[in-house]
Amino acid sequence: MAKTSGSNSNRPPSTGGLKGGDANYKGGVGKLESLVKIKDPQVYKSVKQSISRYHSVMGVRQREVKIGDLPNGVGGVHLTQGGQSKLVVLNKGLFNTNTNQVTSWANTGYKSGHLTKTNKPISHIVTHELSHATWNQHMTNPKATAAGKEIKSLYTAWSKDKKKSGYGSYAKTNVSEFFAEATTKAVHGKADKYTRRIKQIVKKYEL
């Protein structure tokens, strides 16, 4: 069975839509469709631009990204199978609304301090999931295992750093969420020593 990691919300509650520990999401995924099935042209464009931007900044091309039926309250998930990345699925219910509704998901999280602040609300959701596909603690292939040692060490240092700034509380959940939020900040936010180190690790281990 595939393990999943994801962003839990298509309805932005006070925390901004992410429930604690979404990297351990255990719900179902069904009715997968191509991204071209996204109804709103602007949402589709934003998703495609997010994927392109991720590839440009991180040097990682994630080809398998689809929309699909996910439980209410789940913005997107990543599937890990056999210790390797398999697929990113964005919630059809969320991404078949419009730019205002998708944007409100992340904006609520920014205002509450839950999500790490970036300048691309829609892209935040997509990039967070692409980051899980690049690395998360469920991955057991050799490159991910080797990189994981350095990522976990970085997470420990980050957790103890009282002077760190620009991160939402969600990044504190676990090492997978730290990696996803720090990577999202690296792609769409203000660079710092942690985002720079994340990019170095991804490049070093060719994730």
Secondary structure, 3 states (H helix, E strand, C coil): CCEEEEECCCCCCCCCCCCCCHHHCCCCCEEEECHHHCCCHHHHHHHHHHHHHHHHHHCCCCCCEEEEECCCCCCEEEEEECCEEEEEEEEHHHHCCCHHHHHHHHHHHHHHCCCCCCCCHHHHHHHHHHHHHHCCCCCCCHHHHHHHHHHHHHHHHHHHCCCCCCCCHHHHCCHHHHHHHHHHHHHHCCCCHHHHHHHHHHHHCCC
